Amino acid sequence: MEKNQIKKIVLAYSGGLDTSIIIPWLKENYNNPEIIAVSGNVGQADELEGLEEKAIKSGASKIYIEDLTEEFVEEMIVPTVQAGAKYEEYLMGTALARPVIARRLAEIALKEGADAICHGCTGKGNDQVRFELTIKAFAPGIAIIAPWREWDIKSREEEIDYAEAHNVPLKINRETNYSKDKNMWHLSHEGLDLEDPGNEPQYEKPGFLEMSVSPLQAPDKPTYLTLDFEAGKPVALNGEKMSAKNIILKLNELGGANGIGLLDIVENRLVGMKSRGVYETPGGKILYDAHDYLETVTLDKMTQHKKAELSVTFGELLYNGQWYTPLREALSAFVTKTQEHVTGTVKLKLYKGNIIKAGVWSLWSLYSEEIATFSEDHVYDQKDAGGFINLWGLPISVQAQVAKNQKK
């Protein structure tokens, strides 16, 4: 579709630096189309304040602010925790949020009869892929505009110049111009001094961390907590029944106060380059560790091992924007089956950035103290081990005997 044919554009709008300048840029470069801003609320809290006024003043005709927090937790976070999926230790806070946001973008674009959907993702990042693959799944054929792949702006500094020239208000300045992504699951930091992996993150600098404190500044006294799970889903915190969403929010408070969930990683981006990021995921880290702990007593050996193997693929699919694919759906079906007996209680101790196991209980526990004990027992005949080893080692013995015969 030619630029002059595009009359109505739905814009993924966060109010951050990129999307703030995209509205006037689209007006200038796409023959003054109508811009409908869409902001997906995935728990970014104060970032939503004043968003409607800012979007309208920037040139949008209207804005949708969609509460996607329940979908974010129930459709994305909980299934991914159950899968134990990570990407190179990264708990994928940004990747988890993109499918639900992009799906709503597509739905609104179809509802509004838009000619195109626009996003502010850079041509170097992963998010452009995540947004566009989801849009293709729900609004196939609609035009997609990615200004970072079109305009002459080359850096965030030039973006700030453009904003200032067009009187676009910003909440950042040149000195605090980290590239950040925030939602109820995490906060990411990229850019500035972090682009050099030789620079230590400024964890103790006031204002750097937002969801957490540095472990050095955490309390000297540990915090204990218990988490209850039913079929792999968190259902209670410290004995109080609550939704998974509220459990995550409360764990963010407890984990953040104790310096939990900080990750400094150089990851392999989908587009081929390595990128350094610092992540805060306090509640998420606690939830992952608690769930993993419970699975050690409720999953049999082969299921536990195969699930860990497939979790790598699950994490790659999510990271690479392939959530709405047959393979991911098939893996989720497998995960759901494995979670049938992942029910029980986990006790953890939080202390200065550390999560220390403090107990696990389950009616479905496969752990038998009577069998595993080093004390006297009456259920395990140690003489049986000799025959087991002979049969288990039979291929090794045969191979060794053949090799010996060939040397004669």
MITORLUM-681057 format. One record per residue (C-alpha): residue in three letters; z, x, y. Coordinates in nm, 3 decimals, always signed. Example, Ala and Ser with C-alpha at 12.3 -4.5 7.8 and 13.67 -1.06 7.14 Angstrom:
% MITORLUM-681057
pt type: ALA&zz: +0.780&xx: +1.230&yy: -0.450
pt type: SER&zz: +0.714&xx: +1.367&yy: -0.106
% end
This chain:
% MITORLUM-681057
pt type: MET&zz: +0.000&xx: +0.000&yy: +0.000
pt type: GLU&zz: -0.097&xx: +0.132&yy: +0.344
pt type: LYS&zz: +0.174&xx: +0.188&yy: +0.603
pt type: ASN&zz: +0.039&xx: -0.078&yy: +0.836
pt type: GLN&zz: +0.055&xx: -0.335&yy: +0.555
pt type: ILE&zz: +0.431&xx: -0.290&yy: +0.509
pt type: LYS&zz: +0.596&xx: -0.557&yy: +0.721
pt type: LYS&zz: +0.941&xx: -0.586&yy: +0.564
pt type: ILE&zz: +1.153&xx: -0.306&yy: +0.416
pt type: VAL&zz: +1.484&xx: -0.326&yy: +0.231
pt type: LEU&zz: +1.685&xx: -0.012&yy: +0.303
pt type: ALA&zz: +1.968&xx: +0.131&yy: +0.095
pt type: TYR&zz: +2.214&xx: +0.172&yy: +0.382
pt type: SER&zz: +2.540&xx: +0.364&yy: +0.375
pt type: GLY&zz: +2.581&xx: +0.434&yy: +0.746
pt type: GLY&zz: +2.585&xx: +0.805&yy: +0.670
pt type: LEU&zz: +2.369&xx: +1.065&yy: +0.839
pt type: ASP&zz: +2.053&xx: +1.008&yy: +0.635
pt type: THR&zz: +2.038&xx: +0.630&yy: +0.646
pt type: SER&zz: +2.157&xx: +0.614&yy: +1.006
pt type: ILE&zz: +1.843&xx: +0.782&yy: +1.134
pt type: ILE&zz: +1.609&xx: +0.622&yy: +0.882
pt type: ILE&zz: +1.609&xx: +0.285&yy: +1.063
pt type: PRO&zz: +1.463&xx: +0.417&yy: +1.392
pt type: TRP&zz: +1.237&xx: +0.653&yy: +1.195
pt type: LEU&zz: +1.089&xx: +0.363&yy: +0.995
pt type: LYS&zz: +1.039&xx: +0.166&yy: +1.316
pt type: GLU&zz: +0.847&xx: +0.459&yy: +1.466
pt type: ASN&zz: +0.642&xx: +0.554&yy: +1.162
pt type: TYR&zz: +0.572&xx: +0.224&yy: +0.982
pt type: ASN&zz: +0.438&xx: +0.007&yy: +1.266
pt type: ASN&zz: +0.775&xx: -0.146&yy: +1.360
pt type: PRO&zz: +0.854&xx: -0.333&yy: +1.035
pt type: GLU&zz: +1.152&xx: -0.561&yy: +0.981
pt type: ILE&zz: +1.438&xx: -0.361&yy: +0.830
pt type: ILE&zz: +1.693&xx: -0.532&yy: +0.608
pt type: ALA&zz: +1.988&xx: -0.305&yy: +0.535
pt type: VAL&zz: +2.175&xx: -0.332&yy: +0.206
pt type: SER&zz: +2.509&xx: -0.163&yy: +0.153
pt type: GLY&zz: +2.667&xx: -0.167&yy: -0.191
pt type: ASN&zz: +3.045&xx: -0.163&yy: -0.182
pt type: VAL&zz: +3.154&xx: +0.057&yy: -0.473
pt type: GLY&zz: +3.491&xx: +0.135&yy: -0.323
pt type: GLN&zz: +3.405&xx: +0.369&yy: -0.038
pt type: ALA&zz: +3.674&xx: +0.197&yy: +0.170
pt type: ASP&zz: +3.677&xx: +0.301&yy: +0.537
pt type: GLU&zz: +3.311&xx: +0.405&yy: +0.524
pt type: LEU&zz: +3.223&xx: +0.034&yy: +0.536
pt type: GLU&zz: +3.405&xx: -0.021&yy: +0.865
pt type: GLY&zz: +3.174&xx: -0.114&yy: +1.151
pt type: LEU&zz: +2.869&xx: -0.093&yy: +0.925
pt type: GLU&zz: +2.721&xx: -0.428&yy: +1.024
pt type: GLU&zz: +2.737&xx: -0.359&yy: +1.397
pt type: LYS&zz: +2.596&xx: -0.010&yy: +1.350
pt type: ALA&zz: +2.303&xx: -0.130&yy: +1.139
pt type: ILE&zz: +2.205&xx: -0.403&yy: +1.384
pt type: LYS&zz: +2.233&xx: -0.170&yy: +1.683
pt type: SER&zz: +2.015&xx: +0.084&yy: +1.500
pt type: GLY&zz: +1.738&xx: -0.174&yy: +1.461
pt type: ALA&zz: +1.801&xx: -0.365&yy: +1.137
pt type: SER&zz: +1.740&xx: -0.740&yy: +1.149
pt type: LYS&zz: +2.034&xx: -0.808&yy: +0.917
pt type: ILE&zz: +2.256&xx: -0.642&yy: +0.663
pt type: TYR&zz: +2.387&xx: -0.734&yy: +0.322
pt type: ILE&zz: +2.725&xx: -0.582&yy: +0.235
pt type: GLU&zz: +2.758&xx: -0.650&yy: -0.137
pt type: ASP&zz: +3.085&xx: -0.615&yy: -0.326
pt type: LEU&zz: +2.979&xx: -0.436&yy: -0.643
pt type: THR&zz: +3.320&xx: -0.299&yy: -0.741
pt type: GLU&zz: +3.367&xx: -0.520&yy: -1.048
pt type: GLU&zz: +3.018&xx: -0.442&yy: -1.182
pt type: PHE&zz: +3.076&xx: -0.075&yy: -1.106
pt type: VAL&zz: +3.393&xx: -0.067&yy: -1.315
pt type: GLU&zz: +3.308&xx: -0.307&yy: -1.597
pt type: GLU&zz: +2.940&xx: -0.221&yy: -1.649
pt type: MET&zz: +2.941&xx: +0.150&yy: -1.569
pt type: ILE&zz: +3.280&xx: +0.322&yy: -1.562
pt type: VAL&zz: +3.453&xx: +0.163&yy: -1.861
pt type: PRO&zz: +3.157&xx: +0.204&yy: -2.103
pt type: THR&zz: +3.112&xx: +0.566&yy: -1.992
pt type: VAL&zz: +3.480&xx: +0.647&yy: -2.041
pt type: GLN&zz: +3.466&xx: +0.483&yy: -2.384
pt type: ALA&zz: +3.167&xx: +0.704&yy: -2.464
pt type: GLY&zz: +3.357&xx: +1.013&yy: -2.348
pt type: ALA&zz: +3.039&xx: +1.104&yy: -2.160
pt type: LYS&zz: +3.033&xx: +1.384&yy: -1.904
pt type: TYR&zz: +2.766&xx: +1.607&yy: -1.760
pt type: GLU&zz: +2.875&xx: +1.971&yy: -1.771
pt type: GLU&zz: +3.239&xx: +1.863&yy: -1.709
pt type: TYR&zz: +3.126&xx: +1.650&yy: -1.413
pt type: LEU&zz: +3.258&xx: +1.293&yy: -1.443
pt type: MET&zz: +2.943&xx: +1.162&yy: -1.274
pt type: GLY&zz: +3.092&xx: +0.963&yy: -0.986
pt type: THR&zz: +2.764&xx: +0.951&yy: -0.797
pt type: ALA&zz: +2.548&xx: +0.890&yy: -1.104
pt type: LEU&zz: +2.771&xx: +0.602&yy: -1.216
pt type: ALA&zz: +2.733&xx: +0.415&yy: -0.887
pt type: ARG&zz: +2.358&xx: +0.439&yy: -0.840
pt type: PRO&zz: +2.237&xx: +0.194&yy: -1.108
pt type: VAL&zz: +2.442&xx: -0.102&yy: -0.979
pt type: ILE&zz: +2.347&xx: -0.029&yy: -0.617
pt type: ALA&zz: +1.977&xx: +0.013&yy: -0.695
pt type: ARG&zz: +1.972&xx: -0.299&yy: -0.910
pt type: ARG&zz: +2.109&xx: -0.505&yy: -0.621
pt type: LEU&zz: +1.855&xx: -0.345&yy: -0.387
pt type: ALA&zz: +1.576&xx: -0.462&yy: -0.616
pt type: GLU&zz: +1.723&xx: -0.811&yy: -0.645
pt type: ILE&zz: +1.751&xx: -0.851&yy: -0.267
pt type: ALA&zz: +1.404&xx: -0.707&yy: -0.210
pt type: LEU&zz: +1.258&xx: -0.970&yy: -0.444
pt type: LYS&zz: +1.466&xx: -1.244&yy: -0.283
pt type: GLU&zz: +1.357&xx: -1.143&yy: +0.068
pt type: GLY&zz: +0.992&xx: -1.096&yy: -0.025
pt type: ALA&zz: +1.004&xx: -0.735&yy: +0.093
pt type: ASP&zz: +0.699&xx: -0.511&yy: +0.076
pt type: ALA&zz: +0.898&xx: -0.193&yy: +0.009
pt type: ILE&zz: +1.237&xx: -0.046&yy: -0.071
pt type: CYS&zz: +1.356&xx: +0.264&yy: +0.114
pt type: HIS&zz: +1.630&xx: +0.513&yy: +0.025
pt type: GLY&zz: +1.768&xx: +0.820&yy: +0.199
pt type: CYS&zz: +1.784&xx: +1.055&yy: -0.099
pt type: THR&zz: +1.652&xx: +1.406&yy: -0.049
pt type: GLY&zz: +1.362&xx: +1.551&yy: -0.245
pt type: LYS&zz: +1.597&xx: +1.815&yy: -0.387
pt type: GLY&zz: +1.854&xx: +1.580&yy: -0.536
pt type: ASN&zz: +1.914&xx: +1.369&yy: -0.844
pt type: ASP&zz: +1.973&xx: +1.040&yy: -0.663
pt type: GLN&zz: +1.607&xx: +0.985&yy: -0.577
pt type: VAL&zz: +1.536&xx: +0.966&yy: -0.950
pt type: ARG&zz: +1.835&xx: +0.739&yy: -1.021
pt type: PHE&zz: +1.741&xx: +0.493&yy: -0.748
pt type: GLU&zz: +1.372&xx: +0.483&yy: -0.826
pt type: LEU&zz: +1.400&xx: +0.450&yy: -1.205
pt type: THR&zz: +1.635&xx: +0.155&yy: -1.161
pt type: ILE&zz: +1.406&xx: -0.005&yy: -0.904
pt type: LYS&zz: +1.118&xx: +0.035&yy: -1.149
pt type: ALA&zz: +1.327&xx: -0.143&yy: -1.413
pt type: PHE&zz: +1.401&xx: -0.446&yy: -1.196
pt type: ALA&zz: +1.119&xx: -0.461&yy: -0.939
pt type: PRO&zz: +0.822&xx: -0.288&yy: -1.102
pt type: GLY&zz: +0.530&xx: -0.228&yy: -0.871
pt type: ILE&zz: +0.716&xx: -0.257&yy: -0.541
pt type: ALA&zz: +0.645&xx: +0.025&yy: -0.294
pt type: ILE&zz: +0.920&xx: +0.287&yy: -0.257
pt type: ILE&zz: +0.965&xx: +0.485&yy: +0.064
pt type: ALA&zz: +1.154&xx: +0.816&yy: +0.054
pt type: PRO&zz: +1.156&xx: +0.960&yy: +0.411
pt type: TRP&zz: +1.282&xx: +1.300&yy: +0.296
pt type: ARG&zz: +0.951&xx: +1.336&yy: +0.112
pt type: GLU&zz: +0.753&xx: +1.238&yy: +0.422
pt type: TRP&zz: +0.913&xx: +1.339&yy: +0.751
pt type: ASP&zz: +0.915&xx: +1.675&yy: +0.926
pt type: ILE&zz: +1.295&xx: +1.697&yy: +0.937
pt type: LYS&zz: +1.402&xx: +1.997&yy: +0.729
pt type: SER&zz: +1.782&xx: +2.009&yy: +0.749
pt type: ARG&zz: +2.097&xx: +1.814&yy: +0.821
pt type: GLU&zz: +2.118&xx: +1.997&yy: +1.155
pt type: GLU&zz: +1.778&xx: +1.856&yy: +1.251
pt type: GLU&zz: +1.894&xx: +1.512&yy: +1.138
pt type: ILE&zz: +2.184&xx: +1.538&yy: +1.382
pt type: ASP&zz: +1.938&xx: +1.637&yy: +1.656
pt type: TYR&zz: +1.729&xx: +1.330&yy: +1.578
pt type: ALA&zz: +2.036&xx: +1.104&yy: +1.580
pt type: GLU&zz: +2.152&xx: +1.236&yy: +1.915
pt type: ALA&zz: +1.802&xx: +1.194&yy: +2.065
pt type: HIS&zz: +1.792&xx: +0.831&yy: +1.947
pt type: ASN&zz: +2.153&xx: +0.750&yy: +2.042
pt type: VAL&zz: +2.255&xx: +0.687&yy: +1.681
pt type: PRO&zz: +2.636&xx: +0.710&yy: +1.652
pt type: LEU&zz: +2.772&xx: +0.947&yy: +1.384
pt type: LYS&zz: +3.115&xx: +0.997&yy: +1.231
pt type: ILE&zz: +3.049&xx: +1.366&yy: +1.160
pt type: ASN&zz: +2.989&xx: +1.675&yy: +1.370
pt type: ARG&zz: +2.815&xx: +2.003&yy: +1.305
pt type: GLU&zz: +3.136&xx: +2.177&yy: +1.197
pt type: THR&zz: +3.239&xx: +1.914&yy: +0.937
pt type: ASN&zz: +2.890&xx: +1.835&yy: +0.817
pt type: TYR&zz: +2.958&xx: +1.847&yy: +0.442
pt type: SER&zz: +2.730&xx: +1.627&yy: +0.239
pt type: LYS&zz: +2.969&xx: +1.377&yy: +0.081
pt type: ASP&zz: +2.948&xx: +1.080&yy: -0.150
pt type: LYS&zz: +3.253&xx: +0.858&yy: -0.186
pt type: ASN&zz: +3.341&xx: +0.562&yy: -0.404
pt type: MET&zz: +3.645&xx: +0.434&yy: -0.592
pt type: TRP&zz: +3.580&xx: +0.682&yy: -0.875
pt type: HIS&zz: +3.530&xx: +1.007&yy: -0.685
pt type: LEU&zz: +3.446&xx: +1.206&yy: -0.373
pt type: SER&zz: +3.191&xx: +1.487&yy: -0.375
pt type: HIS&zz: +3.156&xx: +1.777&yy: -0.132
pt type: GLU&zz: +2.840&xx: +1.986&yy: -0.095
pt type: GLY&zz: +2.686&xx: +2.211&yy: +0.167
pt type: LEU&zz: +2.816&xx: +2.446&yy: +0.440
pt type: ASP&zz: +3.038&xx: +2.723&yy: +0.297
pt type: LEU&zz: +3.022&xx: +2.565&yy: -0.051
pt type: GLU&zz: +2.656&xx: +2.665&yy: -0.084
pt type: ASP&zz: +2.779&xx: +3.019&yy: -0.159
pt type: PRO&zz: +2.951&xx: +3.012&yy: -0.503
pt type: GLY&zz: +3.147&xx: +3.318&yy: -0.388
pt type: ASN&zz: +3.341&xx: +3.108&yy: -0.137
pt type: GLU&zz: +3.663&xx: +2.949&yy: -0.254
pt type: PRO&zz: +3.691&xx: +2.578&yy: -0.167
pt type: GLN&zz: +3.930&xx: +2.515&yy: +0.123
pt type: TYR&zz: +4.164&xx: +2.293&yy: -0.074
pt type: GLU&zz: +4.461&xx: +2.364&yy: +0.152
pt type: LYS&zz: +4.269&xx: +2.309&yy: +0.477
pt type: PRO&zz: +4.374&xx: +1.981&yy: +0.643
pt type: GLY&zz: +4.102&xx: +1.717&yy: +0.609
pt type: PHE&zz: +3.902&xx: +1.885&yy: +0.333
pt type: LEU&zz: +4.044&xx: +1.682&yy: +0.044
pt type: GLU&zz: +4.056&xx: +1.307&yy: +0.092
pt type: MET&zz: +4.158&xx: +1.158&yy: -0.243
pt type: SER&zz: +4.382&xx: +1.442&yy: -0.357
pt type: VAL&zz: +4.609&xx: +1.721&yy: -0.245
pt type: SER&zz: +4.585&xx: +2.082&yy: -0.349
pt type: PRO&zz: +4.792&xx: +2.154&yy: -0.663
pt type: LEU&zz: +4.980&xx: +2.406&yy: -0.445
pt type: GLN&zz: +5.090&xx: +2.119&yy: -0.222
pt type: ALA&zz: +5.177&xx: +1.879&yy: -0.504
pt type: PRO&zz: +5.541&xx: +1.785&yy: -0.575
pt type: ASP&zz: +5.763&xx: +2.020&yy: -0.773
pt type: LYS&zz: +5.874&xx: +1.728&yy: -0.990
pt type: PRO&zz: +5.640&xx: +1.588&yy: -1.259
pt type: THR&zz: +5.521&xx: +1.228&yy: -1.270
pt type: TYR&zz: +5.522&xx: +1.045&yy: -1.604
pt type: LEU&zz: +5.297&xx: +0.749&yy: -1.679
pt type: THR&zz: +5.186&xx: +0.536&yy: -1.972
pt type: LEU&zz: +4.843&xx: +0.379&yy: -2.025
pt type: ASP&zz: +4.774&xx: +0.098&yy: -2.270
pt type: PHE&zz: +4.428&xx: +0.053&yy: -2.420
pt type: GLU&zz: +4.273&xx: -0.233&yy: -2.615
pt type: ALA&zz: +3.946&xx: -0.155&yy: -2.794
pt type: GLY&zz: +3.904&xx: +0.152&yy: -2.575
pt type: LYS&zz: +3.952&xx: -0.034&yy: -2.246
pt type: PRO&zz: +4.252&xx: +0.033&yy: -2.018
pt type: VAL&zz: +4.462&xx: -0.283&yy: -1.987
pt type: ALA&zz: +4.804&xx: -0.176&yy: -1.857
pt type: LEU&zz: +4.965&xx: +0.099&yy: -1.651
pt type: ASN&zz: +5.334&xx: +0.177&yy: -1.696
pt type: GLY&zz: +5.369&xx: -0.142&yy: -1.896
pt type: GLU&zz: +5.218&xx: -0.366&yy: -1.627
pt type: LYS&zz: +4.907&xx: -0.558&yy: -1.723
pt type: MET&zz: +4.626&xx: -0.523&yy: -1.469
pt type: SER&zz: +4.247&xx: -0.505&yy: -1.444
pt type: ALA&zz: +4.063&xx: -0.182&yy: -1.516
pt type: LYS&zz: +3.965&xx: -0.171&yy: -1.149
pt type: ASN&zz: +4.326&xx: -0.187&yy: -1.030
pt type: ILE&zz: +4.432&xx: +0.067&yy: -1.292
pt type: ILE&zz: +4.176&xx: +0.312&yy: -1.155
pt type: LEU&zz: +4.290&xx: +0.253&yy: -0.796
pt type: LYS&zz: +4.654&xx: +0.310&yy: -0.893
pt type: LEU&zz: +4.567&xx: +0.619&yy: -1.099
pt type: ASN&zz: +4.383&xx: +0.756&yy: -0.795
pt type: GLU&zz: +4.711&xx: +0.737&yy: -0.602
pt type: LEU&zz: +4.922&xx: +0.893&yy: -0.878
pt type: GLY&zz: +4.665&xx: +1.158&yy: -0.967
pt type: GLY&zz: +4.579&xx: +1.241&yy: -0.607
pt type: ALA&zz: +4.944&xx: +1.293&yy: -0.517
pt type: ASN&zz: +4.976&xx: +1.544&yy: -0.803
pt type: GLY&zz: +4.657&xx: +1.739&yy: -0.738
pt type: ILE&zz: +4.479&xx: +1.604&yy: -1.046
pt type: GLY&zz: +4.103&xx: +1.591&yy: -1.096
pt type: LEU&zz: +3.963&xx: +1.870&yy: -0.878
pt type: LEU&zz: +3.643&xx: +2.023&yy: -1.012
pt type: ASP&zz: +3.443&xx: +2.314&yy: -0.867
pt type: ILE&zz: +3.118&xx: +2.342&yy: -1.059
pt type: VAL&zz: +2.771&xx: +2.491&yy: -1.041
pt type: GLU&zz: +2.568&xx: +2.226&yy: -1.220
pt type: ASN&zz: +2.209&xx: +2.211&yy: -1.341
pt type: ARG&zz: +2.034&xx: +1.941&yy: -1.140
pt type: LEU&zz: +1.768&xx: +1.723&yy: -1.294
pt type: VAL&zz: +1.505&xx: +1.860&yy: -1.054
pt type: GLY&zz: +1.550&xx: +2.212&yy: -1.193
pt type: MET&zz: +1.778&xx: +2.397&yy: -0.953
pt type: LYS&zz: +2.144&xx: +2.489&yy: -0.979
pt type: SER&zz: +2.375&xx: +2.326&yy: -0.724
pt type: ARG&zz: +2.737&xx: +2.390&yy: -0.636
pt type: GLY&zz: +2.966&xx: +2.095&yy: -0.576
pt type: VAL&zz: +3.337&xx: +2.023&yy: -0.543
pt type: TYR&zz: +3.455&xx: +1.690&yy: -0.681
pt type: GLU&zz: +3.772&xx: +1.485&yy: -0.652
pt type: THR&zz: +3.820&xx: +1.245&yy: -0.942
pt type: PRO&zz: +4.198&xx: +1.197&yy: -0.976
pt type: GLY&zz: +4.215&xx: +0.862&yy: -1.157
pt type: GLY&zz: +3.904&xx: +0.928&yy: -1.359
pt type: LYS&zz: +4.035&xx: +1.255&yy: -1.500
pt type: ILE&zz: +4.358&xx: +1.085&yy: -1.610
pt type: LEU&zz: +4.168&xx: +0.799&yy: -1.772
pt type: TYR&zz: +3.934&xx: +1.033&yy: -1.962
pt type: ASP&zz: +4.220&xx: +1.248&yy: -2.091
pt type: ALA&zz: +4.428&xx: +0.947&yy: -2.198
pt type: HIS&zz: +4.137&xx: +0.784&yy: -2.378
pt type: ASP&zz: +4.044&xx: +1.109&yy: -2.556
pt type: TYR&zz: +4.406&xx: +1.154&yy: -2.662
pt type: LEU&zz: +4.420&xx: +0.806&yy: -2.816
pt type: GLU&zz: +4.094&xx: +0.863&yy: -3.004
pt type: THR&zz: +4.239&xx: +1.170&yy: -3.178
pt type: VAL&zz: +4.467&xx: +0.941&yy: -3.381
pt type: THR&zz: +4.246&xx: +0.630&yy: -3.412
pt type: LEU&zz: +3.901&xx: +0.768&yy: -3.504
pt type: ASP&zz: +3.815&xx: +0.916&yy: -3.841
pt type: LYS&zz: +3.684&xx: +1.272&yy: -3.849
pt type: MET&zz: +3.310&xx: +1.206&yy: -3.890
pt type: THR&zz: +3.302&xx: +0.927&yy: -3.629
pt type: GLN&zz: +3.497&xx: +1.141&yy: -3.384
pt type: HIS&zz: +3.261&xx: +1.437&yy: -3.431
pt type: LYS&zz: +2.939&xx: +1.235&yy: -3.417
pt type: LYS&zz: +3.063&xx: +1.046&yy: -3.111
pt type: ALA&zz: +3.133&xx: +1.375&yy: -2.932
pt type: GLU&zz: +2.782&xx: +1.491&yy: -3.017
pt type: LEU&zz: +2.616&xx: +1.172&yy: -2.891
pt type: SER&zz: +2.831&xx: +1.168&yy: -2.576
pt type: VAL&zz: +2.626&xx: +1.463&yy: -2.450
pt type: THR&zz: +2.307&xx: +1.256&yy: -2.475
pt type: PHE&zz: +2.482&xx: +0.957&yy: -2.317
pt type: GLY&zz: +2.591&xx: +1.175&yy: -2.025
pt type: GLU&zz: +2.243&xx: +1.319&yy: -1.980
pt type: LEU&zz: +2.086&xx: +0.972&yy: -1.974
pt type: LEU&zz: +2.329&xx: +0.858&yy: -1.706
pt type: TYR&zz: +2.296&xx: +1.175&yy: -1.501
pt type: ASN&zz: +1.916&xx: +1.161&yy: -1.523
pt type: GLY&zz: +1.892&xx: +0.800&yy: -1.401
pt type: GLN&zz: +1.802&xx: +0.652&yy: -1.742
pt type: TRP&zz: +2.080&xx: +0.395&yy: -1.768
pt type: TYR&zz: +1.847&xx: +0.097&yy: -1.811
pt type: THR&zz: +1.671&xx: +0.234&yy: -2.119
pt type: PRO&zz: +1.665&xx: +0.136&yy: -2.488
pt type: LEU&zz: +1.830&xx: +0.460&yy: -2.598
pt type: ARG&zz: +2.128&xx: +0.417&yy: -2.365
pt type: GLU&zz: +2.169&xx: +0.058&yy: -2.482
pt type: ALA&zz: +2.159&xx: +0.173&yy: -2.844
pt type: LEU&zz: +2.418&xx: +0.442&yy: -2.778
pt type: SER&zz: +2.642&xx: +0.187&yy: -2.604
pt type: ALA&zz: +2.621&xx: -0.035&yy: -2.912
pt type: PHE&zz: +2.736&xx: +0.260&yy: -3.124
pt type: VAL&zz: +3.020&xx: +0.335&yy: -2.881
pt type: THR&zz: +3.136&xx: -0.028&yy: -2.882
pt type: LYS&zz: +3.165&xx: -0.016&yy: -3.261
pt type: THR&zz: +3.370&xx: +0.304&yy: -3.249
pt type: GLN&zz: +3.616&xx: +0.146&yy: -3.006
pt type: GLU&zz: +3.728&xx: -0.143&yy: -3.229
pt type: HIS&zz: +4.057&xx: +0.028&yy: -3.322
pt type: VAL&zz: +4.106&xx: +0.247&yy: -3.013
pt type: THR&zz: +4.414&xx: +0.046&yy: -2.923
pt type: GLY&zz: +4.751&xx: +0.189&yy: -2.835
pt type: THR&zz: +4.964&xx: +0.361&yy: -2.574
pt type: VAL&zz: +4.938&xx: +0.709&yy: -2.426
pt type: LYS&zz: +5.207&xx: +0.887&yy: -2.227
pt type: LEU&zz: +5.111&xx: +1.166&yy: -1.988
pt type: LYS&zz: +5.292&xx: +1.403&yy: -1.753
pt type: LEU&zz: +5.124&xx: +1.497&yy: -1.425
pt type: TYR&zz: +5.231&xx: +1.823&yy: -1.268
pt type: LYS&zz: +5.058&xx: +2.035&yy: -1.003
pt type: GLY&zz: +4.702&xx: +1.969&yy: -1.112
pt type: ASN&zz: +4.784&xx: +1.957&yy: -1.484
pt type: ILE&zz: +4.775&xx: +1.664&yy: -1.725
pt type: ILE&zz: +5.024&xx: +1.728&yy: -2.004
pt type: LYS&zz: +5.028&xx: +1.516&yy: -2.320
pt type: ALA&zz: +5.365&xx: +1.348&yy: -2.370
pt type: GLY&zz: +5.307&xx: +1.108&yy: -2.660
pt type: VAL&zz: +5.062&xx: +0.869&yy: -2.828
pt type: TRP&zz: +5.125&xx: +0.555&yy: -3.034
pt type: SER&zz: +4.890&xx: +0.316&yy: -3.212
pt type: LEU&zz: +4.917&xx: +0.059&yy: -3.490
pt type: TRP&zz: +4.571&xx: +0.183&yy: -3.593
pt type: SER&zz: +4.676&xx: +0.548&yy: -3.606
pt type: LEU&zz: +4.521&xx: +0.745&yy: -3.892
pt type: TYR&zz: +4.779&xx: +1.018&yy: -3.853
pt type: SER&zz: +5.034&xx: +1.023&yy: -4.135
pt type: GLU&zz: +5.343&xx: +1.231&yy: -4.078
pt type: GLU&zz: +5.427&xx: +1.190&yy: -4.446
pt type: ILE&zz: +5.101&xx: +1.359&yy: -4.549
pt type: ALA&zz: +5.080&xx: +1.619&yy: -4.271
pt type: THR&zz: +5.442&xx: +1.736&yy: -4.290
pt type: PHE&zz: +5.533&xx: +2.097&yy: -4.372
pt type: SER&zz: +5.851&xx: +1.966&yy: -4.529
pt type: GLU&zz: +5.875&xx: +1.835&yy: -4.884
pt type: ASP&zz: +5.660&xx: +1.532&yy: -4.956
pt type: HIS&zz: +5.574&xx: +1.313&yy: -5.255
pt type: VAL&zz: +5.223&xx: +1.194&yy: -5.161
pt type: TYR&zz: +5.018&xx: +1.515&yy: -5.151
pt type: ASP&zz: +4.976&xx: +1.730&yy: -5.462
pt type: GLN&zz: +4.892&xx: +2.077&yy: -5.336
pt type: LYS&zz: +4.753&xx: +2.172&yy: -5.679
pt type: ASP&zz: +4.457&xx: +1.942&yy: -5.606
pt type: ALA&zz: +4.340&xx: +2.182&yy: -5.334
pt type: GLY&zz: +4.227&xx: +2.437&yy: -5.593
pt type: GLY&zz: +3.974&xx: +2.204&yy: -5.751
pt type: PHE&zz: +3.856&xx: +2.083&yy: -5.412
pt type: ILE&zz: +3.791&xx: +2.440&yy: -5.298
pt type: ASN&zz: +3.600&xx: +2.520&yy: -5.618
pt type: LEU&zz: +3.368&xx: +2.224&yy: -5.570
pt type: TRP&zz: +3.336&xx: +2.272&yy: -5.193
pt type: GLY&zz: +3.254&xx: +2.639&yy: -5.245
pt type: LEU&zz: +3.017&xx: +2.588&yy: -5.538
pt type: PRO&zz: +2.696&xx: +2.646&yy: -5.332
pt type: ILE&zz: +2.843&xx: +2.972&yy: -5.199
pt type: SER&zz: +2.934&xx: +3.088&yy: -5.550
pt type: VAL&zz: +2.588&xx: +3.003&yy: -5.687
pt type: GLN&zz: +2.413&xx: +3.181&yy: -5.402
pt type: ALA&zz: +2.629&xx: +3.490&yy: -5.448
pt type: GLN&zz: +2.562&xx: +3.494&yy: -5.824
pt type: VAL&zz: +2.184&xx: +3.466&yy: -5.771
pt type: ALA&zz: +2.193&xx: +3.749&yy: -5.518
pt type: LYS&zz: +2.394&xx: +3.961&yy: -5.762
pt type: ASN&zz: +2.145&xx: +3.897&yy: -6.044
pt type: GLN&zz: +1.850&xx: +3.995&yy: -5.826
pt type: LYS&zz: +2.007&xx: +4.334&yy: -5.761
pt type: LYS&zz: +2.024&xx: +4.418&yy: -6.131
% end
